[in-house]
Amino acid sequence: TVTGQPTVSPSVQVFAPSQEEIRSPNPYTVVCLITDFYPPGFLVQWKGGEDVIRSGVETTKASKQGDKYLASSYLKLTAAEYERNDSFTCEVTHENKKISKTVSKSGSC
């Protein structure tokens, strides 16, 4: 490890399921990309509206990219779960700092 490397907060992006995915009978996936952060430790929490979602969450371990790290988290939802919420939020905690990004269904085209 590089000592004295400054802490870098991640940039967080959230992507709603594609239209093809919504038309298919498979579970829908909301994707959260967590990039360009250091050190590698982080936590992810998903919310549907204001409610925390614990099931159907898969988060990768941080992988090194240059001198920073990246990871992703996937929220798998049934059609009913997806319909129940107007928005989904990926909340990343990194070095005691919270960064959250929300994707709303109305904005998907």
Biopython code that builds the backbone (N, CA, C, O; Angstrom):
import numpy as np
from Bio.PDB.StructureBuilder import StructureBuilder

atoms = [
    (1, "THR", "N", (0.839, -1.205, 0.000)),
    (1, "THR", "CA", (0.000, 0.000, 0.000)),
    (1, "THR", "C", (0.870, 1.249, 0.000)),
    (1, "THR", "O", (1.969, 1.269, 0.554)),
    (2, "VAL", "N", (0.357, 2.263, -0.622)),
    (2, "VAL", "CA", (1.063, 3.537, -0.662)),
    (2, "VAL", "C", (0.703, 4.287, 0.611)),
    (2, "VAL", "O", (-0.471, 4.534, 0.887)),
    (3, "THR", "N", (1.716, 4.646, 1.380)),
    (3, "THR", "CA", (1.407, 5.377, 2.610)),
    (3, "THR", "C", (1.262, 6.851, 2.272)),
    (3, "THR", "O", (1.902, 7.372, 1.359)),
    (4, "GLY", "N", (0.410, 7.495, 3.031)),
    (4, "GLY", "CA", (0.229, 8.928, 2.839)),
    (4, "GLY", "C", (-0.582, 9.293, 1.610)),
    (4, "GLY", "O", (-0.648, 10.463, 1.235)),
    (5, "GLN", "N", (-1.197, 8.306, 0.980)),
    (5, "GLN", "CA", (-2.043, 8.642, -0.173)),
    (5, "GLN", "C", (-3.314, 9.301, 0.334)),
    (5, "GLN", "O", (-3.956, 8.787, 1.251)),
    (6, "PRO", "N", (-3.685, 10.432, -0.251)),
    (6, "PRO", "CA", (-4.868, 11.135, 0.262)),
    (6, "PRO", "C", (-6.159, 10.358, 0.019)),
    (6, "PRO", "O", (-6.279, 9.581, -0.927)),
    (7, "THR", "N", (-7.112, 10.598, 0.906)),
    (7, "THR", "CA", (-8.432, 9.995, 0.758)),
    (7, "THR", "C", (-9.132, 10.641, -0.432)),
    (7, "THR", "O", (-9.129, 11.863, -0.580)),
    (8, "VAL", "N", (-9.721, 9.817, -1.264)),
    (8, "VAL", "CA", (-10.483, 10.328, -2.402)),
    (8, "VAL", "C", (-11.893, 9.755, -2.311)),
    (8, "VAL", "O", (-12.073, 8.538, -2.268)),
    (9, "SER", "N", (-12.888, 10.632, -2.280)),
    (9, "SER", "CA", (-14.278, 10.177, -2.207)),
    (9, "SER", "C", (-14.712, 9.619, -3.551)),
    (9, "SER", "O", (-14.298, 10.117, -4.598)),
    (10, "PRO", "N", (-15.542, 8.590, -3.523)),
    (10, "PRO", "CA", (-15.959, 7.980, -4.787)),
    (10, "PRO", "C", (-16.949, 8.831, -5.559)),
    (10, "PRO", "O", (-17.675, 9.643, -4.986)),
    (11, "SER", "N", (-16.965, 8.630, -6.867)),
    (11, "SER", "CA", (-18.087, 9.183, -7.616)),
    (11, "SER", "C", (-19.080, 8.036, -7.779)),
    (11, "SER", "O", (-18.697, 6.895, -8.036)),
    (12, "VAL", "N", (-20.351, 8.357, -7.627)),
    (12, "VAL", "CA", (-21.402, 7.344, -7.598)),
    (12, "VAL", "C", (-22.394, 7.627, -8.725)),
    (12, "VAL", "O", (-22.859, 8.755, -8.888)),
    (13, "GLN", "N", (-22.710, 6.593, -9.497)),
    (13, "GLN", "CA", (-23.708, 6.720, -10.564)),
    (13, "GLN", "C", (-24.708, 5.580, -10.426)),
    (13, "GLN", "O", (-24.336, 4.453, -10.098)),
    (14, "VAL", "N", (-25.970, 5.878, -10.675)),
    (14, "VAL", "CA", (-27.000, 4.844, -10.579)),
    (14, "VAL", "C", (-27.730, 4.751, -11.918)),
    (14, "VAL", "O", (-28.083, 5.760, -12.528)),
    (15, "PHE", "N", (-27.943, 3.510, -12.355)),
    (15, "PHE", "CA", (-28.610, 3.275, -13.631)),
    (15, "PHE", "C", (-29.855, 2.427, -13.428)),
    (15, "PHE", "O", (-29.805, 1.368, -12.803)),
    (16, "ALA", "N", (-30.963, 2.901, -13.960)),
    (16, "ALA", "CA", (-32.226, 2.157, -13.876)),
    (16, "ALA", "C", (-32.195, 1.003, -14.874)),
    (16, "ALA", "O", (-31.370, 0.998, -15.788)),
    (17, "PRO", "N", (-33.083, 0.031, -14.708)),
    (17, "PRO", "CA", (-33.152, -1.074, -15.677)),
    (17, "PRO", "C", (-33.465, -0.539, -17.073)),
    (17, "PRO", "O", (-34.161, 0.465, -17.223)),
    (18, "SER", "N", (-32.948, -1.214, -18.080)),
    (18, "SER", "CA", (-33.213, -0.801, -19.457)),
    (18, "SER", "C", (-34.656, -1.148, -19.831)),
    (18, "SER", "O", (-35.314, -1.947, -19.164)),
    (19, "GLN", "N", (-35.124, -0.535, -20.902)),
    (19, "GLN", "CA", (-36.488, -0.820, -21.376)),
    (19, "GLN", "C", (-36.643, -2.290, -21.770)),
    (19, "GLN", "O", (-37.694, -2.890, -21.543)),
    (20, "GLU", "N", (-35.585, -2.868, -22.364)),
    (20, "GLU", "CA", (-35.643, -4.291, -22.741)),
    (20, "GLU", "C", (-35.832, -5.144, -21.490)),
    (20, "GLU", "O", (-36.607, -6.100, -21.476)),
    (21, "GLU", "N", (-35.101, -4.769, -20.440)),
    (21, "GLU", "CA", (-35.176, -5.529, -19.192)),
    (21, "GLU", "C", (-36.582, -5.432, -18.594)),
    (21, "GLU", "O", (-37.119, -6.411, -18.075)),
    (22, "ILE", "N", (-37.162, -4.241, -18.676)),
    (22, "ILE", "CA", (-38.492, -4.020, -18.108)),
    (22, "ILE", "C", (-39.550, -4.825, -18.877)),
    (22, "ILE", "O", (-40.554, -5.255, -18.309)),
    (23, "ARG", "N", (-39.305, -5.019, -20.171)),
    (23, "ARG", "CA", (-40.260, -5.800, -20.967)),
    (23, "ARG", "C", (-40.112, -7.303, -20.762)),
    (23, "ARG", "O", (-41.022, -8.065, -21.087)),
    (24, "SER", "N", (-38.976, -7.732, -20.226)),
    (24, "SER", "CA", (-38.742, -9.170, -20.044)),
    (24, "SER", "C", (-39.263, -9.623, -18.684)),
    (24, "SER", "O", (-39.449, -8.797, -17.791)),
    (25, "PRO", "N", (-39.501, -10.927, -18.511)),
    (25, "PRO", "CA", (-40.035, -11.416, -17.230)),
    (25, "PRO", "C", (-38.969, -11.587, -16.142)),
    (25, "PRO", "O", (-39.297, -11.911, -15.000)),
    (26, "ASN", "N", (-37.703, -11.371, -16.490)),
    (26, "ASN", "CA", (-36.620, -11.558, -15.512)),
    (26, "ASN", "C", (-36.663, -10.483, -14.436)),
    (26, "ASN", "O", (-37.337, -9.466, -14.598)),
    (27, "PRO", "N", (-35.945, -10.706, -13.337)),
    (27, "PRO", "CA", (-35.849, -9.648, -12.326)),
    (27, "PRO", "C", (-35.193, -8.410, -12.935)),
    (27, "PRO", "O", (-34.346, -8.520, -13.821)),
    (28, "TYR", "N", (-35.582, -7.258, -12.463)),
    (28, "TYR", "CA", (-34.982, -6.010, -12.924)),
    (28, "TYR", "C", (-33.722, -5.762, -12.101)),
    (28, "TYR", "O", (-33.631, -6.173, -10.944)),
    (29, "THR", "N", (-32.755, -5.084, -12.712)),
    (29, "THR", "CA", (-31.531, -4.771, -11.978)),
    (29, "THR", "C", (-31.274, -3.275, -12.017)),
    (29, "THR", "O", (-31.251, -2.668, -13.088)),
    (30, "VAL", "N", (-31.080, -2.682, -10.844)),
    (30, "VAL", "CA", (-30.642, -1.295, -10.747)),
    (30, "VAL", "C", (-29.156, -1.382, -10.411)),
    (30, "VAL", "O", (-28.764, -2.113, -9.501)),
    (31, "VAL", "N", (-28.330, -0.637, -11.145)),
    (31, "VAL", "CA", (-26.880, -0.746, -10.989)),
    (31, "VAL", "C", (-26.318, 0.532, -10.378)),
    (31, "VAL", "O", (-26.686, 1.642, -10.765)),
    (32, "CYS", "N", (-25.420, 0.349, -9.419)),
    (32, "CYS", "CA", (-24.737, 1.483, -8.791)),
    (32, "CYS", "C", (-23.243, 1.334, -9.066)),
    (32, "CYS", "O", (-22.629, 0.354, -8.645)),
    (33, "LEU", "N", (-22.658, 2.297, -9.769)),
    (33, "LEU", "CA", (-21.220, 2.270, -10.036)),
    (33, "LEU", "C", (-20.520, 3.201, -9.064)),
    (33, "LEU", "O", (-20.897, 4.363, -8.907)),
    (34, "ILE", "N", (-19.497, 2.673, -8.417)),
    (34, "ILE", "CA", (-18.751, 3.421, -7.399)),
    (34, "ILE", "C", (-17.310, 3.467, -7.898)),
    (34, "ILE", "O", (-16.631, 2.441, -7.928)),
    (35, "THR", "N", (-16.841, 4.646, -8.289)),
    (35, "THR", "CA", (-15.530, 4.709, -8.938)),
    (35, "THR", "C", (-14.613, 5.762, -8.333)),
    (35, "THR", "O", (-15.047, 6.688, -7.647)),
    (36, "ASP", "N", (-13.317, 5.580, -8.618)),
    (36, "ASP", "CA", (-12.277, 6.555, -8.254)),
    (36, "ASP", "C", (-12.234, 6.879, -6.775)),
    (36, "ASP", "O", (-12.319, 8.046, -6.392)),
    (37, "PHE", "N", (-12.103, 5.855, -5.935)),
    (37, "PHE", "CA", (-12.015, 6.150, -4.504)),
    (37, "PHE", "C", (-10.794, 5.494, -3.875)),
    (37, "PHE", "O", (-10.247, 4.521, -4.395)),
    (38, "TYR", "N", (-10.386, 6.047, -2.751)),
    (38, "TYR", "CA", (-9.267, 5.530, -1.961)),
    (38, "TYR", "C", (-9.471, 5.990, -0.526)),
    (38, "TYR", "O", (-9.878, 7.135, -0.328)),
    (39, "PRO", "N", (-9.219, 5.190, 0.464)),
    (39, "PRO", "CA", (-8.870, 3.759, 0.449)),
    (39, "PRO", "C", (-10.048, 2.865, 0.031)),
    (39, "PRO", "O", (-11.161, 3.356, -0.159)),
    (40, "PRO", "N", (-9.800, 1.535, -0.113)),
    (40, "PRO", "CA", (-10.808, 0.659, -0.704)),
    (40, "PRO", "C", (-12.027, 0.303, 0.143)),
    (40, "PRO", "O", (-12.991, -0.236, -0.399)),
    (41, "GLY", "N", (-12.027, 0.578, 1.435)),
    (41, "GLY", "CA", (-13.174, 0.189, 2.262)),
    (41, "GLY", "C", (-14.398, 1.053, 2.004)),
    (41, "GLY", "O", (-14.285, 2.275, 1.916)),
    (42, "PHE", "N", (-15.564, 0.435, 1.883)),
    (42, "PHE", "CA", (-16.807, 1.198, 1.681)),
    (42, "PHE", "C", (-18.004, 0.327, 2.055)),
    (42, "PHE", "O", (-17.886, -0.894, 2.164)),
    (43, "LEU", "N", (-19.146, 0.963, 2.247)),
    (43, "LEU", "CA", (-20.403, 0.248, 2.507)),
    (43, "LEU", "C", (-21.457, 0.782, 1.557)),
    (43, "LEU", "O", (-21.457, 1.963, 1.211)),
    (44, "VAL", "N", (-22.356, -0.097, 1.138)),
    (44, "VAL", "CA", (-23.443, 0.330, 0.262)),
    (44, "VAL", "C", (-24.771, 0.006, 0.919)),
    (44, "VAL", "O", (-24.954, -1.076, 1.477)),
    (45, "GLN", "N", (-25.695, 0.952, 0.849)),
    (45, "GLN", "CA", (-27.056, 0.694, 1.305)),
    (45, "GLN", "C", (-28.008, 1.161, 0.206)),
    (45, "GLN", "O", (-27.861, 2.254, -0.340)),
    (46, "TRP", "N", (-28.979, 0.315, -0.104)),
    (46, "TRP", "CA", (-29.978, 0.661, -1.117)),
    (46, "TRP", "C", (-31.278, 1.074, -0.446)),
    (46, "TRP", "O", (-31.651, 0.556, 0.607)),
    (47, "LYS", "N", (-31.957, 2.020, -1.082)),
    (47, "LYS", "CA", (-33.277, 2.414, -0.594)),
    (47, "LYS", "C", (-34.251, 2.447, -1.758)),
    (47, "LYS", "O", (-33.912, 2.863, -2.865)),
    (48, "GLY", "N", (-35.460, 2.003, -1.483)),
    (48, "GLY", "CA", (-36.560, 2.149, -2.431)),
    (48, "GLY", "C", (-37.456, 3.204, -1.818)),
    (48, "GLY", "O", (-38.091, 2.961, -0.792)),
    (49, "GLY", "N", (-37.514, 4.378, -2.438)),
    (49, "GLY", "CA", (-38.180, 5.499, -1.778)),
    (49, "GLY", "C", (-37.378, 5.827, -0.529)),
    (49, "GLY", "O", (-36.190, 6.137, -0.622)),
    (50, "GLU", "N", (-38.013, 5.762, 0.644)),
    (50, "GLU", "CA", (-37.312, 6.030, 1.905)),
    (50, "GLU", "C", (-36.934, 4.751, 2.644)),
    (50, "GLU", "O", (-36.257, 4.801, 3.671)),
    (51, "ASP", "N", (-37.370, 3.605, 2.124)),
    (51, "ASP", "CA", (-37.167, 2.348, 2.851)),
    (51, "ASP", "C", (-35.891, 1.639, 2.436)),
    (51, "ASP", "O", (-35.575, 1.534, 1.251)),
    (52, "VAL", "N", (-35.167, 1.157, 3.427)),
    (52, "VAL", "CA", (-33.943, 0.410, 3.154)),
    (52, "VAL", "C", (-34.301, -0.948, 2.559)),
    (52, "VAL", "O", (-35.198, -1.636, 3.046)),
    (53, "ILE", "N", (-33.588, -1.322, 1.505)),
    (53, "ILE", "CA", (-33.792, -2.631, 0.873)),
    (53, "ILE", "C", (-32.576, -3.493, 1.188)),
    (53, "ILE", "O", (-31.440, -3.106, 0.913)),
    (54, "ARG", "N", (-32.823, -4.655, 1.763)),
    (54, "ARG", "CA", (-31.705, -5.529, 2.126)),
    (54, "ARG", "C", (-31.601, -6.770, 1.251)),
    (54, "ARG", "O", (-30.519, -7.336, 1.095)),
    (55, "SER", "N", (-32.721, -7.192, 0.681)),
    (55, "SER", "CA", (-32.673, -8.426, -0.111)),
    (55, "SER", "C", (-32.398, -8.108, -1.576)),
    (55, "SER", "O", (-32.749, -7.035, -2.068)),
    (56, "GLY", "N", (-31.771, -9.045, -2.257)),
    (56, "GLY", "CA", (-31.494, -8.871, -3.680)),
    (56, "GLY", "C", (-30.334, -7.948, -3.979)),
    (56, "GLY", "O", (-30.182, -7.486, -5.109)),
    (57, "VAL", "N", (-29.506, -7.673, -2.969)),
    (57, "VAL", "CA", (-28.366, -6.771, -3.163)),
    (57, "VAL", "C", (-27.085, -7.583, -3.329)),
    (57, "VAL", "O", (-26.803, -8.493, -2.549)),
    (58, "GLU", "N", (-26.322, -7.239, -4.352)),
    (58, "GLU", "CA", (-25.027, -7.880, -4.582)),
    (58, "GLU", "C", (-24.005, -6.785, -4.804)),
    (58, "GLU", "O", (-24.148, -5.976, -5.721)),
    (59, "THR", "N", (-22.973, -6.750, -3.973)),
    (59, "THR", "CA", (-21.952, -5.716, -4.113)),
    (59, "THR", "C", (-20.600, -6.368, -4.342)),
    (59, "THR", "O", (-20.227, -7.300, -3.629)),
    (60, "THR", "N", (-19.868, -5.882, -5.332)),
    (60, "THR", "CA", (-18.549, -6.446, -5.600)),
    (60, "THR", "C", (-17.540, -5.883, -4.602)),
    (60, "THR", "O", (-17.789, -4.865, -3.956)),
    (61, "LYS", "N", (-16.416, -6.550, -4.488)),
    (61, "LYS", "CA", (-15.317, -6.008, -3.681)),
    (61, "LYS", "C", (-14.653, -4.908, -4.502)),
    (61, "LYS", "O", (-14.762, -4.878, -5.728)),
    (62, "ALA", "N", (-13.972, -4.017, -3.817)),
    (62, "ALA", "CA", (-13.257, -2.952, -4.517)),
    (62, "ALA", "C", (-12.117, -3.551, -5.328)),
    (62, "ALA", "O", (-11.348, -4.364, -4.815)),
    (63, "SER", "N", (-12.008, -3.156, -6.582)),
    (63, "SER", "CA", (-10.871, -3.623, -7.372)),
    (63, "SER", "C", (-10.017, -2.423, -7.766)),
    (63, "SER", "O", (-10.521, -1.330, -8.022)),
    (64, "LYS", "N", (-8.724, -2.659, -7.804)),
    (64, "LYS", "CA", (-7.770, -1.572, -8.011)),
    (64, "LYS", "C", (-7.772, -1.139, -9.468)),
    (64, "LYS", "O", (-7.770, -1.961, -10.384)),
    (65, "GLN", "N", (-7.776, 0.159, -9.652)),
    (65, "GLN", "CA", (-7.650, 0.706, -10.992)),
    (65, "GLN", "C", (-6.673, 1.862, -10.888)),
    (65, "GLN", "O", (-7.027, 2.947, -10.425)),
    (66, "GLY", "N", (-5.437, 1.626, -11.323)),
    (66, "GLY", "CA", (-4.400, 2.627, -11.121)),
    (66, "GLY", "C", (-4.144, 2.767, -9.635)),
    (66, "GLY", "O", (-3.910, 1.767, -8.956)),
    (67, "ASP", "N", (-4.184, 3.978, -9.118)),
    (67, "ASP", "CA", (-3.962, 4.167, -7.673)),
    (67, "ASP", "C", (-5.271, 4.362, -6.923)),
    (67, "ASP", "O", (-5.269, 4.729, -5.747)),
    (68, "LYS", "N", (-6.396, 4.114, -7.605)),
    (68, "LYS", "CA", (-7.694, 4.222, -6.940)),
    (68, "LYS", "C", (-8.443, 2.903, -7.081)),
    (68, "LYS", "O", (-7.923, 1.928, -7.622)),
    (69, "TYR", "N", (-9.685, 2.894, -6.579)),
    (69, "TYR", "CA", (-10.476, 1.664, -6.595)),
    (69, "TYR", "C", (-11.831, 1.900, -7.237)),
    (69, "TYR", "O", (-12.311, 3.030, -7.322)),
    (70, "LEU", "N", (-12.440, 0.803, -7.688)),
    (70, "LEU", "CA", (-13.805, 0.890, -8.191)),
    (70, "LEU", "C", (-14.572, -0.346, -7.754)),
    (70, "LEU", "O", (-13.984, -1.392, -7.478)),
    (71, "ALA", "N", (-15.878, -0.215, -7.694)),
    (71, "ALA", "CA", (-16.736, -1.331, -7.293)),
    (71, "ALA", "C", (-18.113, -1.082, -7.883)),
    (71, "ALA", "O", (-18.398, 0.003, -8.390)),
    (72, "SER", "N", (-18.959, -2.093, -7.811)),
    (72, "SER", "CA", (-20.343, -1.889, -8.221)),
    (72, "SER", "C", (-21.279, -2.665, -7.321)),
    (72, "SER", "O", (-20.899, -3.652, -6.693)),
    (73, "SER", "N", (-22.504, -2.195, -7.275)),
    (73, "SER", "CA", (-23.518, -2.858, -6.473)),
    (73, "SER", "C", (-24.752, -3.026, -7.349)),
    (73, "SER", "O", (-25.125, -2.131, -8.108)),
    (74, "TYR", "N", (-25.377, -4.193, -7.226)),
    (74, "TYR", "CA", (-26.545, -4.506, -8.052)),
    (74, "TYR", "C", (-27.739, -4.761, -7.151)),
    (74, "TYR", "O", (-27.649, -5.497, -6.169)),
    (75, "LEU", "N", (-28.857, -4.144, -7.500)),
    (75, "LEU", "CA", (-30.094, -4.360, -6.762)),
    (75, "LEU", "C", (-31.054, -5.096, -7.687)),
    (75, "LEU", "O", (-31.522, -4.545, -8.683)),
    (76, "LYS", "N", (-31.342, -6.350, -7.344)),
    (76, "LYS", "CA", (-32.246, -7.148, -8.180)),
    (76, "LYS", "C", (-33.657, -7.079, -7.594)),
    (76, "LYS", "O", (-33.860, -7.318, -6.403)),
    (77, "LEU", "N", (-34.621, -6.750, -8.444)),
    (77, "LEU", "CA", (-35.997, -6.537, -7.992)),
    (77, "LEU", "C", (-36.981, -7.310, -8.854)),
    (77, "LEU", "O", (-36.770, -7.483, -10.054)),
    (78, "THR", "N", (-38.042, -7.764, -8.242)),
    (78, "THR", "CA", (-39.143, -8.324, -9.028)),
    (78, "THR", "C", (-39.913, -7.140, -9.610)),
    (78, "THR", "O", (-39.747, -6.002, -9.172)),
    (79, "ALA", "N", (-40.747, -7.421, -10.592)),
    (79, "ALA", "CA", (-41.554, -6.357, -11.197)),
    (79, "ALA", "C", (-42.387, -5.644, -10.136)),
    (79, "ALA", "O", (-42.523, -4.421, -10.162)),
    (80, "ALA", "N", (-42.946, -6.422, -9.196)),
    (80, "ALA", "CA", (-43.792, -5.829, -8.145)),
    (80, "ALA", "C", (-42.983, -4.898, -7.249)),
    (80, "ALA", "O", (-43.449, -3.816, -6.890)),
    (81, "GLU", "N", (-41.772, -5.318, -6.888)),
    (81, "GLU", "CA", (-40.924, -4.473, -6.032)),
    (81, "GLU", "C", (-40.539, -3.197, -6.771)),
    (81, "GLU", "O", (-40.495, -2.113, -6.189)),
    (82, "TYR", "N", (-40.265, -3.345, -8.049)),
    (82, "TYR", "CA", (-39.880, -2.185, -8.847)),
    (82, "TYR", "C", (-41.041, -1.205, -8.959)),
    (82, "TYR", "O", (-40.857, 0.006, -8.840)),
    (83, "GLU", "N", (-42.227, -1.736, -9.188)),
    (83, "GLU", "CA", (-43.417, -0.893, -9.334)),
    (83, "GLU", "C", (-43.776, -0.164, -8.044)),
    (83, "GLU", "O", (-44.340, 0.930, -8.078)),
    (84, "ARG", "N", (-43.446, -0.775, -6.906)),
    (84, "ARG", "CA", (-43.840, -0.233, -5.612)),
    (84, "ARG", "C", (-43.123, 1.082, -5.288)),
    (84, "ARG", "O", (-43.628, 1.884, -4.503)),
    (85, "ASN", "N", (-41.963, 1.302, -5.881)),
    (85, "ASN", "CA", (-41.174, 2.489, -5.543)),
    (85, "ASN", "C", (-41.011, 3.407, -6.744)),
    (85, "ASN", "O", (-40.878, 2.952, -7.880)),
    (86, "ASP", "N", (-41.025, 4.719, -6.470)),
    (86, "ASP", "CA", (-40.840, 5.692, -7.547)),
    (86, "ASP", "C", (-39.374, 5.965, -7.807)),
    (86, "ASP", "O", (-38.994, 6.408, -8.890)),
    (87, "SER", "N", (-38.549, 5.695, -6.797)),
    (87, "SER", "CA", (-37.127, 5.973, -6.964)),
    (87, "SER", "C", (-36.302, 4.972, -6.169)),
    (87, "SER", "O", (-36.783, 4.344, -5.226)),
    (88, "PHE", "N", (-35.046, 4.842, -6.578)),
    (88, "PHE", "CA", (-34.115, 3.947, -5.890)),
    (88, "PHE", "C", (-32.836, 4.717, -5.627)),
    (88, "PHE", "O", (-32.332, 5.431, -6.495)),
    (89, "THR", "N", (-32.317, 4.562, -4.412)),
    (89, "THR", "CA", (-31.127, 5.302, -4.012)),
    (89, "THR", "C", (-30.016, 4.350, -3.618)),
    (89, "THR", "O", (-30.228, 3.392, -2.875)),
    (90, "CYS", "N", (-28.826, 4.632, -4.132)),
    (90, "CYS", "CA", (-27.627, 3.901, -3.738)),
    (90, "CYS", "C", (-26.849, 4.846, -2.822)),
    (90, "CYS", "O", (-26.413, 5.919, -3.240)),
    (91, "GLU", "N", (-26.687, 4.428, -1.574)),
    (91, "GLU", "CA", (-26.007, 5.272, -0.587)),
    (91, "GLU", "C", (-24.675, 4.624, -0.231)),
    (91, "GLU", "O", (-24.637, 3.528, 0.328)),
    (92, "VAL", "N", (-23.595, 5.306, -0.556)),
    (92, "VAL", "CA", (-22.255, 4.771, -0.319)),
    (92, "VAL", "C", (-21.631, 5.497, 0.860)),
    (92, "VAL", "O", (-21.577, 6.726, 0.887)),
    (93, "THR", "N", (-21.159, 4.726, 1.835)),
    (93, "THR", "CA", (-20.437, 5.316, 2.960)),
    (93, "THR", "C", (-18.963, 5.004, 2.767)),
    (93, "THR", "O", (-18.571, 3.842, 2.656)),
    (94, "HIS", "N", (-18.147, 6.054, 2.729)),
    (94, "HIS", "CA", (-16.712, 5.900, 2.506)),
    (94, "HIS", "C", (-15.998, 6.873, 3.429)),
    (94, "HIS", "O", (-16.214, 8.083, 3.352)),
    (95, "GLU", "N", (-15.140, 6.341, 4.309)),
    (95, "GLU", "CA", (-14.389, 7.199, 5.240)),
    (95, "GLU", "C", (-15.315, 8.172, 5.982)),
    (95, "GLU", "O", (-15.054, 9.374, 6.026)),
    (96, "ASN", "N", (-16.384, 7.648, 6.556)),
    (96, "ASN", "CA", (-17.356, 8.437, 7.335)),
    (96, "ASN", "C", (-18.105, 9.496, 6.534)),
    (96, "ASN", "O", (-18.735, 10.382, 7.111)),
    (97, "LYS", "N", (-18.040, 9.410, 5.225)),
    (97, "LYS", "CA", (-18.756, 10.368, 4.393)),
    (97, "LYS", "C", (-19.797, 9.603, 3.590)),
    (97, "LYS", "O", (-19.509, 8.537, 3.046)),
    (98, "LYS", "N", (-21.010, 10.149, 3.515)),
    (98, "LYS", "CA", (-22.074, 9.481, 2.754)),
    (98, "LYS", "C", (-22.279, 10.177, 1.422)),
    (98, "LYS", "O", (-22.381, 11.402, 1.348)),
    (99, "ILE", "N", (-22.336, 9.377, 0.382)),
    (99, "ILE", "CA", (-22.612, 9.912, -0.940)),
    (99, "ILE", "C", (-23.792, 9.125, -1.473)),
    (99, "ILE", "O", (-23.718, 7.901, -1.578)),
    (100, "SER", "N", (-24.876, 9.800, -1.812)),
    (100, "SER", "CA", (-25.991, 9.033, -2.360)),
    (100, "SER", "C", (-26.440, 9.584, -3.693)),
    (100, "SER", "O", (-26.415, 10.789, -3.944)),
    (101, "LYS", "N", (-26.849, 8.661, -4.534)),
    (101, "LYS", "CA", (-27.373, 9.008, -5.853)),
    (101, "LYS", "C", (-28.703, 8.293, -5.998)),
    (101, "LYS", "O", (-28.848, 7.138, -5.599)),
    (102, "THR", "N", (-29.667, 8.988, -6.570)),
    (102, "THR", "CA", (-31.004, 8.427, -6.724)),
    (102, "THR", "C", (-31.380, 8.388, -8.195)),
    (102, "THR", "O", (-31.075, 9.305, -8.957)),
    (103, "VAL", "N", (-32.040, 7.319, -8.572)),
    (103, "VAL", "CA", (-32.582, 7.249, -9.925)),
    (103, "VAL", "C", (-34.101, 7.160, -9.789)),
    (103, "VAL", "O", (-34.621, 6.363, -9.008)),
    (104, "SER", "N", (-34.804, 7.991, -10.561)),
    (104, "SER", "CA", (-36.271, 7.984, -10.513)),
    (104, "SER", "C", (-36.799, 7.285, -11.747)),
    (104, "SER", "O", (-36.216, 7.373, -12.828)),
    (105, "LYS", "N", (-37.901, 6.595, -11.574)),
    (105, "LYS", "CA", (-38.472, 5.877, -12.706)),
    (105, "LYS", "C", (-39.023, 6.826, -13.755)),
    (105, "LYS", "O", (-38.960, 6.536, -14.950)),
    (106, "SER", "N", (-39.558, 7.946, -13.325)),
    (106, "SER", "CA", (-40.184, 8.867, -14.271)),
    (106, "SER", "C", (-39.169, 9.388, -15.286)),
    (106, "SER", "O", (-39.519, 9.707, -16.423)),
    (107, "GLY", "N", (-37.915, 9.470, -14.863)),
    (107, "GLY", "CA", (-36.890, 10.026, -15.744)),
    (107, "GLY", "C", (-36.309, 9.041, -16.731)),
    (107, "GLY", "O", (-35.472, 9.424, -17.549)),
    (108, "SER", "N", (-36.720, 7.789, -16.686)),
    (108, "SER", "CA", (-36.099, 6.815, -17.592)),
    (108, "SER", "C", (-36.780, 6.850, -18.952)),
    (108, "SER", "O", (-38.008, 6.852, -19.044)),
    (109, "CYS", "N", (-35.968, 6.878, -20.013)),
    (109, "CYS", "CA", (-36.567, 6.902, -21.346)),
    (109, "CYS", "C", (-35.878, 5.888, -22.247)),
    (109, "CYS", "O", (-36.240, 5.755, -23.416)),
]
sb = StructureBuilder()
sb.init_structure("model")
sb.init_model(0)
sb.init_chain("A")
sb.init_seg("    ")
for serial, (resi, resn, name, xyz) in enumerate(atoms, 1):
    if name == "N":
        sb.init_residue(resn, " ", resi, " ")
    sb.init_atom(name, np.array(xyz, "f"), 0.0, 1.0, " ", f" {name:<3s}", serial, name[0])
structure = sb.get_structure()
